[in-house]
Amino acid sequence: MRNFKRILLGVFVLLLMLVILAFVLENQQSVSLLFLGLAGPHMPVSLLMVLALLVGMLIGPLLGWFLGRSSRATRKRLV
């Protein structure tokens, strides 16, 4: 059973890598983003999407930790 889980995990990781590779290869056109009047450098769409994903993966847990911490402090003051 343990080996089956490892094989299943390996197949899943391999499929995920293939999907990411296909996404990157299909989105090579270069774009420049404009945000609040500031223009960014020309980069492939896939790179911008991966950067947005990584930023979200960093901000999400930090925001959850901060909000969880502040709600715990509020509950401690109420008790």
PyMOL commands that set and color helices and strands:
alter all, ss='L'
color gray80, all
select helices_A, chain A and resi 2-26+45-78
alter helices_A, ss='H'
color red, helices_A
select strands_A, chain A and resi 30-31+34-35+38-39+43-44
alter strands_A, ss='S'
color yellow, strands_A
deselect
rebuild
show_as cartoon
